[in-house]
Amino acid sequence: MSGPRATLLLTGLAILSGMVAACGDDPFAIRWSENRQEATIYALDRPEPGLRSAFNLFERTPVKPEDPGIDGRWDFALERAGDRLRLVPPKALGHRDSRAGIVPMPGMEWEEVEEAPADTAVYVTDEPVDLEAGTLYIVRTHEQTGRFGQRCVFYGKVEPREVNAARGTFTFIFDVSPDCNNRNLVPPTD
């Protein structure tokens, strides 16, 4: 392309680029704010049809891990073991390619945990994690496609509200960062 159209296009791009630079904004930065929500999932052994026993943290939704097409695209399921409830990552239920993992943070308050652990070895990926009232859990999601087409995991917090082994229910507060592969658990401040 040459001539007046090319000049007009280049001029427009230069103006747009200057406006973005002048504002100091990164056009690829993910702007988000805290959005705590509450959810409930049910133990895998409950006999009622249609109960959601797993949770997809990034999509903020309970799922049925046995549904066709789900195939490990969730981050933890709920399992009853005697008089205890446990969070079960996908790998522990045979989904070998999942990167979902859980880190218990006993004694930590929601506001105290601002970043997910960098050490990948602390994430429990292939065995159940006991649920304890008063323990905060950091969750690394299963791998999925991000906003710009890259492979991403996302990080979030899960705080128990009610852990009821007799009923096989787990009610919790959660939030998740929408920023691909970023371990920050609090929104950026400008």
C-alpha positions as CSV (number, residue, x, y, z in Angstrom):
1,M,0.0,0.0,0.0
2,S,1.4,3.4,-0.9
3,G,0.2,6.9,-1.5
4,P,-2.4,8.9,0.4
5,R,-4.0,5.8,2.0
6,A,-0.7,4.6,3.4
7,T,0.1,8.0,4.7
8,L,-3.3,8.3,6.3
9,L,-3.0,4.9,8.0
10,L,0.5,5.6,9.3
11,T,-0.6,9.0,10.6
12,G,-3.6,7.4,12.4
13,L,-1.4,4.8,14.0
14,A,1.1,7.4,15.1
15,I,-1.7,9.5,16.7
16,L,-3.2,6.4,18.4
17,S,0.2,5.3,19.6
18,G,0.9,8.7,21.0
19,M,-2.4,8.8,22.8
20,V,-1.7,5.5,24.5
21,A,1.8,6.5,25.4
22,A,0.6,9.8,26.8
23,C,-1.9,8.1,29.0
24,G,0.7,5.8,30.3
25,D,-1.6,2.9,30.0
26,D,-0.5,-0.5,28.9
27,P,-3.1,-1.7,26.3
28,F,-2.3,-5.3,27.3
29,A,-2.6,-4.8,31.1
30,I,-5.5,-6.7,32.7
31,R,-7.6,-4.3,34.9
32,W,-9.6,-6.1,37.5
33,S,-11.2,-5.6,40.8
34,E,-11.9,-7.9,43.7
35,N,-15.1,-9.9,43.1
36,R,-15.6,-12.4,46.0
37,Q,-18.4,-14.8,45.4
38,E,-20.0,-17.7,47.3
39,A,-20.5,-21.2,45.9
40,T,-21.5,-24.7,47.1
41,I,-20.5,-28.0,45.8
42,Y,-21.5,-31.6,46.8
43,A,-19.6,-34.7,47.6
44,L,-19.0,-37.1,44.7
45,D,-20.7,-39.9,46.6
46,R,-24.0,-38.2,47.0
47,P,-26.6,-40.2,45.0
48,E,-28.9,-37.4,43.8
49,P,-28.6,-36.9,40.0
50,G,-27.4,-33.5,38.7
51,L,-25.4,-32.4,41.8
52,R,-22.3,-30.4,41.0
53,S,-19.3,-32.0,42.7
54,A,-16.4,-30.0,41.1
55,F,-15.6,-26.4,40.6
56,N,-14.1,-24.4,37.7
57,L,-12.5,-21.5,39.5
58,F,-11.7,-19.3,36.4
59,E,-15.3,-19.7,35.0
60,R,-16.6,-19.3,38.6
61,T,-19.0,-22.2,38.2
62,P,-19.7,-25.6,39.8
63,V,-19.6,-28.5,37.3
64,K,-20.3,-32.2,37.1
65,P,-16.9,-33.8,36.5
66,E,-18.5,-36.8,34.8
67,D,-20.3,-34.7,32.2
68,P,-19.2,-35.3,28.6
69,G,-16.8,-32.7,27.4
70,I,-15.7,-31.7,30.9
71,D,-12.7,-34.1,30.9
72,G,-10.7,-32.5,33.7
73,R,-11.5,-28.9,32.9
74,W,-12.2,-28.1,36.5
75,D,-9.9,-27.3,39.5
76,F,-11.1,-29.3,42.4
77,A,-13.8,-31.8,43.3
78,L,-15.3,-32.6,46.7
79,E,-14.8,-36.1,48.2
80,R,-16.1,-37.5,51.5
81,A,-13.7,-39.7,53.4
82,G,-15.5,-41.0,56.6
83,D,-16.3,-38.0,58.7
84,R,-14.1,-35.6,56.6
85,L,-14.3,-33.7,53.4
86,R,-11.4,-33.3,51.0
87,L,-10.7,-31.2,47.9
88,V,-9.5,-33.4,45.1
89,P,-7.4,-32.1,42.2
90,P,-8.1,-33.5,38.7
91,K,-4.9,-35.5,38.6
92,A,-6.0,-37.4,41.7
93,L,-9.0,-38.6,39.7
94,G,-7.0,-39.7,36.7
95,H,-6.8,-36.5,34.6
96,R,-3.0,-36.7,34.2
97,D,-2.6,-33.6,32.0
98,S,-4.1,-31.2,34.5
99,R,-2.0,-28.5,36.1
100,A,-4.6,-27.7,38.8
101,G,-3.2,-27.6,42.3
102,I,-4.1,-26.6,45.8
103,V,-2.0,-25.1,48.6
104,P,-3.5,-25.1,52.1
105,M,-2.6,-21.9,54.1
106,P,-3.6,-22.7,57.7
107,G,-3.9,-19.7,60.0
108,M,-3.8,-17.2,57.2
109,E,-6.5,-14.6,56.7
110,W,-7.9,-13.6,53.2
111,E,-6.3,-10.1,53.3
112,E,-2.9,-11.5,54.4
113,V,-2.4,-13.6,51.2
114,E,-1.6,-11.3,48.3
115,E,0.4,-13.7,46.1
116,A,0.2,-17.4,45.2
117,P,3.3,-19.4,46.0
118,A,6.0,-19.4,43.3
119,D,7.4,-22.8,44.3
120,T,5.4,-25.3,42.2
121,A,6.4,-28.1,44.5
122,V,4.0,-26.8,47.2
123,Y,0.9,-27.3,45.0
124,V,-0.8,-30.6,45.8
125,T,-1.8,-32.0,42.4
126,D,-2.2,-35.7,42.7
127,E,-3.8,-36.4,46.1
128,P,-6.8,-35.2,48.1
129,V,-6.4,-32.2,50.5
130,D,-8.3,-32.3,53.8
131,L,-10.8,-29.4,54.2
132,E,-10.4,-27.5,57.4
133,A,-12.5,-24.7,58.7
134,G,-10.2,-21.7,59.3
135,T,-7.8,-22.7,56.5
136,L,-7.5,-20.6,53.4
137,Y,-6.7,-22.4,50.1
138,I,-4.7,-21.1,47.2
139,V,-5.8,-22.8,43.9
140,R,-3.9,-22.9,40.6
141,T,-6.4,-23.6,37.9
142,H,-6.2,-26.2,35.1
143,E,-4.4,-24.9,32.0
144,Q,-6.6,-23.1,29.5
145,T,-6.4,-20.6,26.6
146,G,-6.1,-17.0,27.7
147,R,-7.3,-13.8,26.3
148,F,-4.5,-13.4,23.7
149,G,-4.4,-17.1,22.7
150,Q,-1.6,-18.2,25.0
151,R,-1.7,-21.2,27.5
152,C,-2.6,-19.9,31.0
153,V,-3.2,-21.0,34.5
154,F,-4.9,-18.6,36.9
155,Y,-4.6,-18.2,40.7
156,G,-7.3,-17.7,43.2
157,K,-8.3,-18.0,46.9
158,V,-10.9,-20.3,48.4
159,E,-12.1,-19.7,52.0
160,P,-14.5,-22.3,53.6
161,R,-17.8,-21.0,54.9
162,E,-19.3,-24.3,55.8
163,V,-17.7,-27.7,55.7
164,N,-20.4,-30.3,56.4
165,A,-19.3,-33.9,56.0
166,A,-22.6,-35.4,57.2
167,R,-24.5,-33.7,54.4
168,G,-21.5,-33.8,52.0
169,T,-21.6,-30.1,51.2
170,F,-18.9,-27.5,51.0
171,T,-19.8,-23.8,50.9
172,F,-17.0,-21.3,50.3
173,I,-16.1,-17.8,49.3
174,F,-13.7,-17.5,46.4
175,D,-12.0,-15.0,44.0
176,V,-9.7,-15.5,41.1
177,S,-7.3,-13.2,39.2
178,P,-8.1,-13.0,35.5
179,D,-4.5,-12.2,34.7
180,C,-2.8,-15.1,32.8
181,N,0.0,-16.8,34.7
182,N,0.1,-14.0,37.2
183,R,0.4,-15.1,40.9
184,N,-0.9,-11.8,42.3
185,L,-4.1,-12.4,44.2
186,V,-5.1,-8.8,44.7
187,P,-6.0,-6.3,42.0
188,P,-3.3,-3.9,40.8
189,T,-3.5,-0.4,42.3
190,D,-3.0,2.5,39.9
